[in-house]
Amino acid sequence: MSITLNGIIPPGTNPVMIIQANGEKGPGGILKFKFSAPAPQPGGYVLSFCIGPESNPCGTSSDYVVNVPASEERLAVIEAGVFRNNILVVGQGTRDPVPFSVTIE
């Protein structure tokens, strides 16, 4: 079973939250993520997908960061329990809105 989340990141430096912290202490497990920057052609921007605390999900050494260049994908295997206290965001730093996609299995 999988779910795909697609969206547009507005221009600027504010990241878009994709998954909120859930506070759950139930069973964990492994989640497979495919992070995508679905540009029509290579070049131009890089998306940063970050897992970390809501106060600063991309800014500390313990945060999990996956950078994806335009028109590319990256895979990651992540313990589900990380979302007990952390969020998943995606950000970019261009002056244009850009698309993103995340598939979770």
Biopython code that builds the backbone (N, CA, C, O; Angstrom):
import numpy as np
from Bio.PDB.StructureBuilder import StructureBuilder

atoms = [
    (1, "MET", "N", (0.840, -1.161, 0.000)),
    (1, "MET", "CA", (0.000, 0.000, 0.000)),
    (1, "MET", "C", (0.894, 1.235, 0.000)),
    (1, "MET", "O", (1.926, 1.257, 0.671)),
    (2, "SER", "N", (0.506, 2.244, -0.738)),
    (2, "SER", "CA", (1.276, 3.483, -0.757)),
    (2, "SER", "C", (0.335, 4.670, -0.907)),
    (2, "SER", "O", (-0.821, 4.537, -1.310)),
    (3, "ILE", "N", (0.872, 5.824, -0.568)),
    (3, "ILE", "CA", (0.146, 7.081, -0.730)),
    (3, "ILE", "C", (1.118, 8.079, -1.331)),
    (3, "ILE", "O", (2.286, 8.123, -0.946)),
    (4, "THR", "N", (0.639, 8.881, -2.272)),
    (4, "THR", "CA", (1.468, 9.920, -2.879)),
    (4, "THR", "C", (0.871, 11.275, -2.569)),
    (4, "THR", "O", (-0.323, 11.507, -2.761)),
    (5, "LEU", "N", (1.717, 12.159, -2.088)),
    (5, "LEU", "CA", (1.319, 13.528, -1.767)),
    (5, "LEU", "C", (2.016, 14.459, -2.735)),
    (5, "LEU", "O", (3.244, 14.459, -2.825)),
    (6, "ASN", "N", (1.245, 15.254, -3.462)),
    (6, "ASN", "CA", (1.783, 16.202, -4.429)),
    (6, "ASN", "C", (1.394, 17.607, -4.012)),
    (6, "ASN", "O", (0.360, 17.813, -3.377)),
    (7, "GLY", "N", (2.221, 18.564, -4.370)),
    (7, "GLY", "CA", (1.888, 19.938, -4.068)),
    (7, "GLY", "C", (2.809, 20.912, -4.754)),
    (7, "GLY", "O", (3.691, 20.535, -5.525)),
    (8, "ILE", "N", (2.585, 22.173, -4.456)),
    (8, "ILE", "CA", (3.395, 23.267, -4.986)),
    (8, "ILE", "C", (3.969, 24.039, -3.802)),
    (8, "ILE", "O", (3.247, 24.391, -2.869)),
    (9, "ILE", "N", (5.256, 24.293, -3.849)),
    (9, "ILE", "CA", (5.902, 25.097, -2.809)),
    (9, "ILE", "C", (5.923, 26.537, -3.306)),
    (9, "ILE", "O", (6.444, 26.807, -4.388)),
    (10, "PRO", "N", (5.362, 27.470, -2.529)),
    (10, "PRO", "CA", (5.386, 28.871, -2.952)),
    (10, "PRO", "C", (6.817, 29.418, -2.969)),
    (10, "PRO", "O", (7.711, 28.829, -2.361)),
    (11, "PRO", "N", (7.033, 30.524, -3.654)),
    (11, "PRO", "CA", (8.367, 31.133, -3.667)),
    (11, "PRO", "C", (8.814, 31.508, -2.257)),
    (11, "PRO", "O", (7.993, 31.744, -1.371)),
    (12, "GLY", "N", (10.123, 31.559, -2.069)),
    (12, "GLY", "CA", (10.659, 32.018, -0.795)),
    (12, "GLY", "C", (11.308, 30.926, 0.021)),
    (12, "GLY", "O", (11.648, 29.858, -0.488)),
    (13, "THR", "N", (11.473, 31.215, 1.293)),
    (13, "THR", "CA", (12.243, 30.313, 2.139)),
    (13, "THR", "C", (11.417, 29.596, 3.202)),
    (13, "THR", "O", (11.980, 28.837, 3.990)),
    (14, "ASN", "N", (10.097, 29.809, 3.252)),
    (14, "ASN", "CA", (9.268, 29.119, 4.239)),
    (14, "ASN", "C", (8.954, 27.708, 3.756)),
    (14, "ASN", "O", (8.397, 27.544, 2.670)),
    (15, "PRO", "N", (9.300, 26.684, 4.539)),
    (15, "PRO", "CA", (9.000, 25.311, 4.119)),
    (15, "PRO", "C", (7.511, 25.000, 4.253)),
    (15, "PRO", "O", (6.787, 25.669, 4.991)),
    (16, "VAL", "N", (7.071, 23.981, 3.533)),
    (16, "VAL", "CA", (5.697, 23.497, 3.564)),
    (16, "VAL", "C", (5.674, 22.208, 4.384)),
    (16, "VAL", "O", (6.440, 21.284, 4.111)),
    (17, "MET", "N", (4.788, 22.145, 5.395)),
    (17, "MET", "CA", (4.681, 20.938, 6.209)),
    (17, "MET", "C", (3.912, 19.866, 5.450)),
    (17, "MET", "O", (2.841, 20.122, 4.899)),
    (18, "ILE", "N", (4.477, 18.654, 5.429)),
    (18, "ILE", "CA", (3.846, 17.527, 4.753)),
    (18, "ILE", "C", (3.260, 16.559, 5.784)),
    (18, "ILE", "O", (2.134, 16.089, 5.617)),
    (19, "ILE", "N", (4.009, 16.257, 6.844)),
    (19, "ILE", "CA", (3.542, 15.366, 7.913)),
    (19, "ILE", "C", (3.777, 16.055, 9.244)),
    (19, "ILE", "O", (4.877, 16.536, 9.518)),
    (20, "GLN", "N", (2.734, 16.102, 10.078)),
    (20, "GLN", "CA", (2.843, 16.683, 11.409)),
    (20, "GLN", "C", (3.306, 15.623, 12.406)),
    (20, "GLN", "O", (3.144, 14.425, 12.173)),
    (21, "ALA", "N", (3.883, 16.077, 13.517)),
    (21, "ALA", "CA", (4.196, 15.173, 14.626)),
    (21, "ALA", "C", (2.879, 14.613, 15.153)),
    (21, "ALA", "O", (1.890, 15.338, 15.258)),
    (22, "ASN", "N", (2.867, 13.310, 15.487)),
    (22, "ASN", "CA", (1.604, 12.699, 15.898)),
    (22, "ASN", "C", (1.538, 12.358, 17.386)),
    (22, "ASN", "O", (0.455, 12.065, 17.892)),
    (23, "GLY", "N", (2.654, 12.387, 18.095)),
    (23, "GLY", "CA", (2.647, 12.104, 19.523)),
    (23, "GLY", "C", (2.315, 10.673, 19.882)),
    (23, "GLY", "O", (2.204, 10.355, 21.066)),
    (24, "GLU", "N", (2.154, 9.802, 18.909)),
    (24, "GLU", "CA", (1.770, 8.411, 19.152)),
    (24, "GLU", "C", (2.931, 7.586, 19.680)),
    (24, "GLU", "O", (4.072, 7.763, 19.252)),
    (25, "LYS", "N", (2.640, 6.681, 20.615)),
    (25, "LYS", "CA", (3.657, 5.788, 21.168)),
    (25, "LYS", "C", (3.404, 4.352, 20.740)),
    (25, "LYS", "O", (3.993, 3.432, 21.309)),
    (26, "GLY", "N", (2.555, 4.139, 19.768)),
    (26, "GLY", "CA", (2.213, 2.796, 19.306)),
    (26, "GLY", "C", (3.376, 2.135, 18.596)),
    (26, "GLY", "O", (4.496, 2.646, 18.600)),
    (27, "PRO", "N", (3.097, 0.986, 17.982)),
    (27, "PRO", "CA", (4.170, 0.263, 17.291)),
    (27, "PRO", "C", (4.769, 1.099, 16.166)),
    (27, "PRO", "O", (4.072, 1.846, 15.481)),
    (28, "GLY", "N", (6.057, 0.954, 15.999)),
    (28, "GLY", "CA", (6.753, 1.678, 14.937)),
    (28, "GLY", "C", (6.706, 0.882, 13.652)),
    (28, "GLY", "O", (5.687, 0.279, 13.314)),
    (29, "GLY", "N", (7.778, 0.886, 12.966)),
    (29, "GLY", "CA", (7.879, 0.182, 11.698)),
    (29, "GLY", "C", (8.666, 1.030, 10.729)),
    (29, "GLY", "O", (9.007, 2.180, 11.004)),
    (30, "ILE", "N", (8.938, 0.447, 9.619)),
    (30, "ILE", "CA", (9.731, 1.114, 8.594)),
    (30, "ILE", "C", (8.812, 1.710, 7.537)),
    (30, "ILE", "O", (7.881, 1.054, 7.071)),
    (31, "LEU", "N", (9.079, 2.948, 7.165)),
    (31, "LEU", "CA", (8.385, 3.610, 6.063)),
    (31, "LEU", "C", (9.394, 3.850, 4.953)),
    (31, "LEU", "O", (10.527, 4.258, 5.209)),
    (32, "LYS", "N", (8.978, 3.595, 3.723)),
    (32, "LYS", "CA", (9.812, 3.867, 2.558)),
    (32, "LYS", "C", (9.292, 5.142, 1.902)),
    (32, "LYS", "O", (8.106, 5.262, 1.598)),
    (33, "PHE", "N", (10.192, 6.079, 1.694)),
    (33, "PHE", "CA", (9.840, 7.366, 1.090)),
    (33, "PHE", "C", (10.523, 7.502, -0.265)),
    (33, "PHE", "O", (11.685, 7.128, -0.425)),
    (34, "LYS", "N", (9.787, 8.043, -1.243)),
    (34, "LYS", "CA", (10.382, 8.483, -2.504)),
    (34, "LYS", "C", (10.108, 9.983, -2.588)),
    (34, "LYS", "O", (8.966, 10.409, -2.763)),
    (35, "PHE", "N", (11.166, 10.773, -2.463)),
    (35, "PHE", "CA", (11.073, 12.231, -2.534)),
    (35, "PHE", "C", (11.372, 12.644, -3.967)),
    (35, "PHE", "O", (12.384, 12.229, -4.531)),
    (36, "SER", "N", (10.499, 13.459, -4.566)),
    (36, "SER", "CA", (10.655, 13.841, -5.973)),
    (36, "SER", "C", (10.548, 15.344, -6.167)),
    (36, "SER", "O", (9.801, 16.036, -5.475)),
    (37, "ALA", "N", (11.324, 15.826, -7.138)),
    (37, "ALA", "CA", (11.254, 17.208, -7.609)),
    (37, "ALA", "C", (10.848, 17.125, -9.082)),
    (37, "ALA", "O", (11.705, 17.159, -9.966)),
    (38, "PRO", "N", (9.543, 17.017, -9.347)),
    (38, "PRO", "CA", (9.075, 16.695, -10.697)),
    (38, "PRO", "C", (9.063, 17.863, -11.678)),
    (38, "PRO", "O", (8.013, 18.212, -12.218)),
    (39, "ALA", "N", (10.211, 18.458, -11.906)),
    (39, "ALA", "CA", (10.319, 19.545, -12.888)),
    (39, "ALA", "C", (10.254, 18.960, -14.291)),
    (39, "ALA", "O", (10.638, 17.809, -14.499)),
    (40, "PRO", "N", (9.777, 19.728, -15.246)),
    (40, "PRO", "CA", (9.719, 19.224, -16.615)),
    (40, "PRO", "C", (11.095, 19.016, -17.241)),
    (40, "PRO", "O", (11.230, 18.259, -18.203)),
    (41, "GLN", "N", (12.108, 19.677, -16.707)),
    (41, "GLN", "CA", (13.470, 19.499, -17.221)),
    (41, "GLN", "C", (14.466, 19.701, -16.083)),
    (41, "GLN", "O", (14.155, 20.386, -15.110)),
    (42, "PRO", "N", (15.663, 19.114, -16.190)),
    (42, "PRO", "CA", (16.659, 19.248, -15.132)),
    (42, "PRO", "C", (17.129, 20.687, -14.941)),
    (42, "PRO", "O", (17.039, 21.518, -15.844)),
    (43, "GLY", "N", (17.626, 20.949, -13.751)),
    (43, "GLY", "CA", (18.243, 22.246, -13.458)),
    (43, "GLY", "C", (17.286, 23.243, -12.854)),
    (43, "GLY", "O", (16.066, 23.093, -12.932)),
    (44, "GLY", "N", (17.867, 24.271, -12.247)),
    (44, "GLY", "CA", (17.053, 25.364, -11.775)),
    (44, "GLY", "C", (16.776, 25.418, -10.298)),
    (44, "GLY", "O", (16.713, 26.510, -9.732)),
    (45, "TYR", "N", (16.605, 24.278, -9.642)),
    (45, "TYR", "CA", (16.324, 24.326, -8.215)),
    (45, "TYR", "C", (16.621, 22.990, -7.553)),
    (45, "TYR", "O", (16.796, 21.973, -8.224)),
    (46, "VAL", "N", (16.676, 23.011, -6.232)),
    (46, "VAL", "CA", (16.841, 21.816, -5.403)),
    (46, "VAL", "C", (15.809, 21.902, -4.294)),
    (46, "VAL", "O", (15.657, 22.947, -3.660)),
    (47, "LEU", "N", (15.098, 20.803, -4.059)),
    (47, "LEU", "CA", (14.171, 20.728, -2.936)),
    (47, "LEU", "C", (14.881, 20.111, -1.746)),
    (47, "LEU", "O", (15.672, 19.180, -1.900)),
    (48, "SER", "N", (14.600, 20.625, -0.566)),
    (48, "SER", "CA", (15.127, 20.052, 0.668)),
    (48, "SER", "C", (13.964, 19.473, 1.467)),
    (48, "SER", "O", (13.108, 20.211, 1.955)),
    (49, "PHE", "N", (13.939, 18.149, 1.596)),
    (49, "PHE", "CA", (12.959, 17.462, 2.431)),
    (49, "PHE", "C", (13.635, 17.233, 3.776)),
    (49, "PHE", "O", (14.713, 16.641, 3.834)),
    (50, "CYS", "N", (13.010, 17.697, 4.866)),
    (50, "CYS", "CA", (13.634, 17.650, 6.188)),
    (50, "CYS", "C", (12.696, 17.035, 7.212)),
    (50, "CYS", "O", (11.491, 17.289, 7.209)),
    (51, "ILE", "N", (13.276, 16.218, 8.094)),
    (51, "ILE", "CA", (12.552, 15.675, 9.235)),
    (51, "ILE", "C", (13.260, 16.166, 10.483)),
    (51, "ILE", "O", (14.448, 15.907, 10.677)),
    (52, "GLY", "N", (12.523, 16.879, 11.332)),
    (52, "GLY", "CA", (13.094, 17.425, 12.552)),
    (52, "GLY", "C", (12.009, 18.061, 13.394)),
    (52, "GLY", "O", (10.831, 17.990, 13.044)),
    (53, "PRO", "N", (12.389, 18.683, 14.503)),
    (53, "PRO", "CA", (11.395, 19.313, 15.376)),
    (53, "PRO", "C", (10.705, 20.479, 14.676)),
    (53, "PRO", "O", (11.301, 21.139, 13.824)),
    (54, "GLU", "N", (9.460, 20.728, 15.032)),
    (54, "GLU", "CA", (8.684, 21.778, 14.376)),
    (54, "GLU", "C", (9.356, 23.143, 14.486)),
    (54, "GLU", "O", (9.224, 23.969, 13.583)),
    (55, "SER", "N", (10.068, 23.388, 15.571)),
    (55, "SER", "CA", (10.713, 24.687, 15.759)),
    (55, "SER", "C", (11.825, 24.956, 14.749)),
    (55, "SER", "O", (12.124, 26.116, 14.464)),
    (56, "ASN", "N", (12.446, 23.901, 14.197)),
    (56, "ASN", "CA", (13.536, 24.079, 13.242)),
    (56, "ASN", "C", (13.830, 22.741, 12.554)),
    (56, "ASN", "O", (14.842, 22.111, 12.861)),
    (57, "PRO", "N", (12.973, 22.294, 11.638)),
    (57, "PRO", "CA", (13.122, 20.953, 11.071)),
    (57, "PRO", "C", (14.303, 20.755, 10.127)),
    (57, "PRO", "O", (14.656, 19.615, 9.824)),
    (58, "CYS", "N", (14.917, 21.829, 9.657)),
    (58, "CYS", "CA", (16.034, 21.685, 8.720)),
    (58, "CYS", "C", (17.347, 22.242, 9.257)),
    (58, "CYS", "O", (18.353, 22.243, 8.548)),
    (59, "GLY", "N", (17.349, 22.714, 10.497)),
    (59, "GLY", "CA", (18.493, 23.500, 10.925)),
    (59, "GLY", "C", (19.445, 22.927, 11.949)),
    (59, "GLY", "O", (20.397, 23.607, 12.330)),
    (60, "THR", "N", (19.229, 21.686, 12.420)),
    (60, "THR", "CA", (20.156, 21.150, 13.408)),
    (60, "THR", "C", (20.881, 19.932, 12.854)),
    (60, "THR", "O", (20.450, 19.340, 11.864)),
    (61, "SER", "N", (21.965, 19.567, 13.489)),
    (61, "SER", "CA", (22.773, 18.450, 13.004)),
    (61, "SER", "C", (22.051, 17.110, 13.125)),
    (61, "SER", "O", (22.412, 16.159, 12.432)),
    (62, "SER", "N", (21.045, 17.012, 13.985)),
    (62, "SER", "CA", (20.322, 15.752, 14.143)),
    (62, "SER", "C", (19.141, 15.619, 13.180)),
    (62, "SER", "O", (18.515, 14.560, 13.131)),
    (63, "ASP", "N", (18.822, 16.659, 12.420)),
    (63, "ASP", "CA", (17.726, 16.596, 11.458)),
    (63, "ASP", "C", (18.102, 15.692, 10.288)),
    (63, "ASP", "O", (19.271, 15.598, 9.913)),
    (64, "TYR", "N", (17.106, 15.035, 9.720)),
    (64, "TYR", "CA", (17.295, 14.181, 8.560)),
    (64, "TYR", "C", (16.941, 15.014, 7.332)),
    (64, "TYR", "O", (15.799, 15.454, 7.194)),
    (65, "VAL", "N", (17.910, 15.237, 6.433)),
    (65, "VAL", "CA", (17.707, 16.107, 5.270)),
    (65, "VAL", "C", (18.033, 15.331, 3.996)),
    (65, "VAL", "O", (19.075, 14.685, 3.890)),
    (66, "VAL", "N", (17.109, 15.412, 3.028)),
    (66, "VAL", "CA", (17.320, 14.807, 1.711)),
    (66, "VAL", "C", (17.162, 15.919, 0.684)),
    (66, "VAL", "O", (16.085, 16.501, 0.563)),
    (67, "ASN", "N", (18.224, 16.218, -0.056)),
    (67, "ASN", "CA", (18.187, 17.234, -1.108)),
    (67, "ASN", "C", (17.955, 16.558, -2.449)),
    (67, "ASN", "O", (18.637, 15.595, -2.798)),
    (68, "VAL", "N", (16.981, 17.075, -3.203)),
    (68, "VAL", "CA", (16.603, 16.476, -4.477)),
    (68, "VAL", "C", (16.671, 17.541, -5.572)),
    (68, "VAL", "O", (15.883, 18.487, -5.561)),
    (69, "PRO", "N", (17.606, 17.397, -6.519)),
    (69, "PRO", "CA", (17.670, 18.338, -7.651)),
    (69, "PRO", "C", (16.446, 18.200, -8.560)),
    (69, "PRO", "O", (15.810, 17.147, -8.600)),
    (70, "ALA", "N", (16.130, 19.256, -9.276)),
    (70, "ALA", "CA", (14.987, 19.273, -10.196)),
    (70, "ALA", "C", (15.037, 18.090, -11.146)),
    (70, "ALA", "O", (16.098, 17.732, -11.657)),
    (71, "SER", "N", (13.882, 17.488, -11.378)),
    (71, "SER", "CA", (13.637, 16.338, -12.253)),
    (71, "SER", "C", (14.300, 15.050, -11.764)),
    (71, "SER", "O", (14.505, 14.122, -12.547)),
    (72, "GLU", "N", (14.637, 14.991, -10.468)),
    (72, "GLU", "CA", (15.233, 13.774, -9.910)),
    (72, "GLU", "C", (14.414, 13.267, -8.729)),
    (72, "GLU", "O", (13.488, 13.929, -8.261)),
    (73, "GLU", "N", (14.782, 12.065, -8.257)),
    (73, "GLU", "CA", (14.144, 11.436, -7.103)),
    (73, "GLU", "C", (15.223, 10.905, -6.167)),
    (73, "GLU", "O", (16.342, 10.620, -6.592)),
    (74, "ARG", "N", (14.872, 10.776, -4.884)),
    (74, "ARG", "CA", (15.744, 10.162, -3.889)),
    (74, "ARG", "C", (14.882, 9.246, -3.028)),
    (74, "ARG", "O", (13.728, 9.559, -2.737)),
    (75, "LEU", "N", (15.445, 8.122, -2.626)),
    (75, "LEU", "CA", (14.749, 7.176, -1.768)),
    (75, "LEU", "C", (15.307, 7.243, -0.360)),
    (75, "LEU", "O", (16.490, 7.521, -0.163)),
    (76, "ALA", "N", (14.444, 6.985, 0.627)),
    (76, "ALA", "CA", (14.873, 6.959, 2.026)),
    (76, "ALA", "C", (14.028, 5.942, 2.779)),
    (76, "ALA", "O", (12.843, 5.769, 2.494)),
    (77, "VAL", "N", (14.651, 5.272, 3.742)),
    (77, "VAL", "CA", (13.961, 4.348, 4.638)),
    (77, "VAL", "C", (14.029, 4.974, 6.024)),
    (77, "VAL", "O", (15.110, 5.260, 6.539)),
    (78, "ILE", "N", (12.844, 5.186, 6.624)),
    (78, "ILE", "CA", (12.766, 5.947, 7.871)),
    (78, "ILE", "C", (11.882, 5.204, 8.864)),
    (78, "ILE", "O", (10.828, 4.683, 8.498)),
    (79, "GLU", "N", (12.311, 5.158, 10.108)),
    (79, "GLU", "CA", (11.529, 4.566, 11.192)),
    (79, "GLU", "C", (10.299, 5.436, 11.447)),
    (79, "GLU", "O", (10.428, 6.646, 11.631)),
    (80, "ALA", "N", (9.120, 4.839, 11.457)),
    (80, "ALA", "CA", (7.871, 5.592, 11.629)),
    (80, "ALA", "C", (7.831, 6.356, 12.945)),
    (80, "ALA", "O", (7.216, 7.420, 13.023)),
    (81, "GLY", "N", (8.477, 5.831, 13.977)),
    (81, "GLY", "CA", (8.473, 6.480, 15.283)),
    (81, "GLY", "C", (9.099, 7.859, 15.297)),
    (81, "GLY", "O", (8.897, 8.615, 16.247)),
    (82, "VAL", "N", (9.857, 8.206, 14.263)),
    (82, "VAL", "CA", (10.484, 9.526, 14.216)),
    (82, "VAL", "C", (9.427, 10.633, 14.186)),
    (82, "VAL", "O", (9.693, 11.763, 14.595)),
    (83, "PHE", "N", (8.223, 10.301, 13.698)),
    (83, "PHE", "CA", (7.169, 11.311, 13.604)),
    (83, "PHE", "C", (6.401, 11.500, 14.912)),
    (83, "PHE", "O", (5.442, 12.270, 14.971)),
    (84, "ARG", "N", (6.822, 10.802, 15.943)),
    (84, "ARG", "CA", (6.223, 11.027, 17.254)),
    (84, "ARG", "C", (6.462, 12.468, 17.691)),
    (84, "ARG", "O", (5.565, 13.127, 18.217)),
    (85, "ASN", "N", (7.704, 12.955, 17.464)),
    (85, "ASN", "CA", (8.077, 14.298, 17.916)),
    (85, "ASN", "C", (8.608, 15.198, 16.809)),
    (85, "ASN", "O", (9.024, 16.325, 17.076)),
    (86, "ASN", "N", (8.598, 14.716, 15.569)),
    (86, "ASN", "CA", (9.178, 15.478, 14.464)),
    (86, "ASN", "C", (8.181, 15.623, 13.324)),
    (86, "ASN", "O", (7.194, 14.892, 13.244)),
    (87, "ILE", "N", (8.455, 16.573, 12.449)),
    (87, "ILE", "CA", (7.618, 16.819, 11.286)),
    (87, "ILE", "C", (8.438, 16.615, 10.008)),
    (87, "ILE", "O", (9.669, 16.614, 10.041)),
    (88, "LEU", "N", (7.744, 16.445, 8.894)),
    (88, "LEU", "CA", (8.369, 16.397, 7.575)),
    (88, "LEU", "C", (7.965, 17.651, 6.834)),
    (88, "LEU", "O", (6.778, 17.952, 6.713)),
    (89, "VAL", "N", (8.950, 18.387, 6.336)),
    (89, "VAL", "CA", (8.700, 19.585, 5.547)),
    (89, "VAL", "C", (9.481, 19.506, 4.246)),
    (89, "VAL", "O", (10.402, 18.702, 4.103)),
    (90, "VAL", "N", (9.100, 20.352, 3.304)),
    (90, "VAL", "CA", (9.861, 20.515, 2.074)),
    (90, "VAL", "C", (10.011, 22.005, 1.827)),
    (90, "VAL", "O", (9.070, 22.776, 2.015)),
    (91, "GLY", "N", (11.200, 22.400, 1.407)),
    (91, "GLY", "CA", (11.461, 23.804, 1.147)),
    (91, "GLY", "C", (12.291, 23.991, -0.104)),
    (91, "GLY", "O", (12.895, 23.054, -0.626)),
    (92, "GLN", "N", (12.304, 25.231, -0.570)),
    (92, "GLN", "CA", (13.098, 25.616, -1.739)),
    (92, "GLN", "C", (13.362, 27.105, -1.630)),
    (92, "GLN", "O", (12.679, 27.795, -0.873)),
    (93, "GLY", "N", (14.317, 27.608, -2.354)),
    (93, "GLY", "CA", (14.691, 28.999, -2.217)),
    (93, "GLY", "C", (14.594, 29.828, -3.478)),
    (93, "GLY", "O", (15.280, 30.843, -3.600)),
    (94, "THR", "N", (13.747, 29.417, -4.432)),
    (94, "THR", "CA", (13.652, 30.168, -5.678)),
    (94, "THR", "C", (12.576, 31.245, -5.581)),
    (94, "THR", "O", (11.859, 31.339, -4.585)),
    (95, "ARG", "N", (12.479, 32.042, -6.617)),
    (95, "ARG", "CA", (11.447, 33.088, -6.697)),
    (95, "ARG", "C", (10.198, 32.598, -7.407)),
    (95, "ARG", "O", (9.269, 33.371, -7.642)),
    (96, "ASP", "N", (10.170, 31.326, -7.747)),
    (96, "ASP", "CA", (9.042, 30.751, -8.478)),
    (96, "ASP", "C", (8.429, 29.597, -7.689)),
    (96, "ASP", "O", (9.138, 28.914, -6.951)),
    (97, "PRO", "N", (7.120, 29.367, -7.833)),
    (97, "PRO", "CA", (6.535, 28.170, -7.227)),
    (97, "PRO", "C", (7.063, 26.929, -7.948)),
    (97, "PRO", "O", (7.220, 26.936, -9.169)),
    (98, "VAL", "N", (7.334, 25.877, -7.197)),
    (98, "VAL", "CA", (7.850, 24.641, -7.792)),
    (98, "VAL", "C", (7.083, 23.433, -7.230)),
    (98, "VAL", "O", (6.629, 23.462, -6.086)),
    (99, "PRO", "N", (6.942, 22.381, -8.035)),
    (99, "PRO", "CA", (6.203, 21.205, -7.589)),
    (99, "PRO", "C", (7.068, 20.275, -6.733)),
    (99, "PRO", "O", (8.295, 20.270, -6.830)),
    (100, "PHE", "N", (6.388, 19.487, -5.892)),
    (100, "PHE", "CA", (7.052, 18.426, -5.145)),
    (100, "PHE", "C", (6.137, 17.214, -5.117)),
    (100, "PHE", "O", (4.934, 17.327, -5.355)),
    (101, "SER", "N", (6.712, 16.051, -4.824)),
    (101, "SER", "CA", (5.941, 14.834, -4.679)),
    (101, "SER", "C", (6.640, 13.935, -3.666)),
    (101, "SER", "O", (7.865, 13.822, -3.659)),
    (102, "VAL", "N", (5.836, 13.294, -2.805)),
    (102, "VAL", "CA", (6.354, 12.342, -1.827)),
    (102, "VAL", "C", (5.462, 11.103, -1.885)),
    (102, "VAL", "O", (4.244, 11.200, -1.734)),
    (103, "THR", "N", (6.073, 9.942, -2.104)),
    (103, "THR", "CA", (5.352, 8.676, -2.051)),
    (103, "THR", "C", (5.824, 7.922, -0.829)),
    (103, "THR", "O", (7.026, 7.775, -0.609)),
    (104, "ILE", "N", (4.873, 7.437, -0.025)),
    (104, "ILE", "CA", (5.181, 6.725, 1.211)),
    (104, "ILE", "C", (4.590, 5.320, 1.107)),
    (104, "ILE", "O", (3.416, 5.149, 0.778)),
    (105, "GLU", "N", (5.425, 4.316, 1.394)),
    (105, "GLU", "CA", (4.962, 2.917, 1.429)),
    (105, "GLU", "C", (5.096, 2.401, 2.845)),
    (105, "GLU", "O", (4.766, 1.247, 3.115)),
]
sb = StructureBuilder()
sb.init_structure("model")
sb.init_model(0)
sb.init_chain("A")
sb.init_seg("    ")
for serial, (resi, resn, name, xyz) in enumerate(atoms, 1):
    if name == "N":
        sb.init_residue(resn, " ", resi, " ")
    sb.init_atom(name, np.array(xyz, "f"), 0.0, 1.0, " ", f" {name:<3s}", serial, name[0])
structure = sb.get_structure()
